[in-house]
Amino acid sequence: MQNTSLKQLSQYGQSVWLDYISSAIIKNGKINKLIDSGVLGITSNPSIFNQAIASGHDYDDMIVQLKEEGKSTFQIYDELTVKDIQDAADCFKNVYIKSEHNDGYVSLEINPKLANCVKEQIEEGVRLYKKVNRPNLMIKVPSTKEGCSVIEDLISRGINVNATLIFSVSQYEQVAKAYFKGL
């Protein structure tokens, strides 16, 4: 197997993640090629899913089916995103195992509309973790004051967390404290 630049970065302790997901890259095998080239994880957020859903027709049949089943807009979004995250997590499973759980994660963001609501973020993080049901899932939580409480709680439950939107050393310190408290 070729020693790509991405694999060389990994030898220096750097894990390159793809900041994009779509059902197309999973179905057409592109995600597996990226993994083979050295991509070690993948992250997502509502904007990424919006781009994936709006950029083609890959989701059309599933959207129509879910709409015919009487699902709301949020329920349709939830089903589409959870399916993509599960499929991506399955693609990264071997990376997760071979790296002894250091890499191979797939990240799913809690609904940003809940950013100021600690209890609701925790409930949503737990719900998503259970619904996706993959050990290599990370729940993405913004590193706000409220988010640090969420990070602490989810970590205490054994849920993997991707703390996001860290813009300062003090914010990093708050996240680290929340992580250690959660442990």
N, C-alpha and C positions, 0 to 999 in steps of 0.2 A: 504494500500500500504506500502511495506517495506521501512524502513528508512535506505537507503544504505549509505555507506561512502561518495559517491558523493553528496547525498542530505544533509548530515551533513556538508560537506564543503560549500554548498550553504547557510546554516544557518549562516555561518561566513563571508558571502559576497564574496565567491569565486565561479566563474563560470567556470566549466570545459567544455572545448570544445574538440571535436574530431578533430584531425589533419589528417583526411583521409575522402575521399568520393569515392563512386563508385555506379554505377547503381545497382549492385548486392545487396548491403546492404539496398538499398531503396526498391527494388522489393521483397526481401525475408523477409522484416520486421525487420531485425536486427537493423536498425536505430531507429525504434519505441521502441524496447527493451532497447536500449541505452538511449533514452530520458526518458523512465520509470525509469531507474536506476539512473538518475540524470544528464546526459549530457545535457548542456544547449545551445550549439551552435556547429557549425562545420566550419572548415576553409579548404581552398583548395589552390592549386597553380599548375602550369604546371607540376611539377614533380609528384605530387600526382595523377593528371589525367593520366599522362604517365604510372604510375604504375598500375592504375586501368584498363586502356585500354589494356595494354600489358599483364596483368596477366591472361587473360582468353578469352572467346569468347562472353562475354555479349554485346559487342558493334559491333560485326561483321556485323550483318544484317543491322544496321543503317548506318554503314560505307559504305557498298556496295550500299545501296539505295542512299545515298547522293552522292557517286562517280558517280553512273549512272545518277544522275540529273545534273552532270557536275560541282559539287562543288569542289573548290580548297582544298588543305590540311588544310589551315587556316580556311576556311568556315566549313569544316567537324569538326575540333576541336571545333570551336565556337558553332556549333549546339549541339555537344555531351555535352560540358561543361555546356552550358546554360540550357539544359534539366535537367541534374543532379542537378544543383543549384536550379532550379525552384521546382523540386520534393522534394529536401531536405528542401527548405524554406517552402513548404506546410506541411511537416512533423513537422517542428518546429513552425508552426503558433500558436498553442495553448499555447506553452511556451511563445511566444512573447506577446500574448494577456494577459495571466494570470500574467505575470511579469510586466505588464504595460510598455512594450517595453524596459525593462532593459536586457532581455535575449531572446533567441530564434532566434539569428541571424545566417545567413549563409554568409560566406565570399568568394568573388571571386576576384582573383588578376588580375590587369591590366597586359597586356603583358610586361614581363620584358625587351624585346627588346626596349621598349619606355622609359626606365628609365631615360635617359638624355634629354628627350624632353617634356617640360612642356605642351605645347599646345596639342600635340598628346596624352599625358596621360589624360589630361582633357577630350578631345573629346572621348577617349576610355572609360573612366569612365562613362561619361554621356550615351554613346551608350549602354554599358553593363547594366547600371541601368535601362534604358528604356526597353531594350530587355528582361531582366529577369522579370521586372515588378512585384516585390514582395516588400512589405514594410519592410520586415525583411532581406533584402539584405544589406551587407556591401561590399563596394568596397575596396579591399586591395591595399594600396599604400606604397611603400618603403619610409622610413623616411630619405631620402637624402635631400640635399639642394633643388633640383628640386621637389622632392616629397612633401616637405613642402608647396611649391606654389600650387601644385595640391590639397593637403589636404585642404588648405584654400579655394580654388575655389569650390571644390566639396561640402564642408560643407556649403558654402554660398548659394549653390543651393538646400540645404535640402537633400543632398545625404549622407547616412551613410558611414563612413569611418573607416576602420581598418588600423591604422598606424602600419606598420610592420618593422622589422629589426632595432629596437632601441637598441643600444649597449652602450650608455653613458648617463650620466645625462644631458650634454649639448644638446645632440640630443633630449632627452625627452623634455627639455625646449623649443627647437625650434618647436617641434611638438605641444606642448601645446599652444605656441603663435600662430601658424598657425590655430589651432582649434578655439581659441578665436577670432582671426581676422575674420575667416570664419563665426562665429556666428554673 
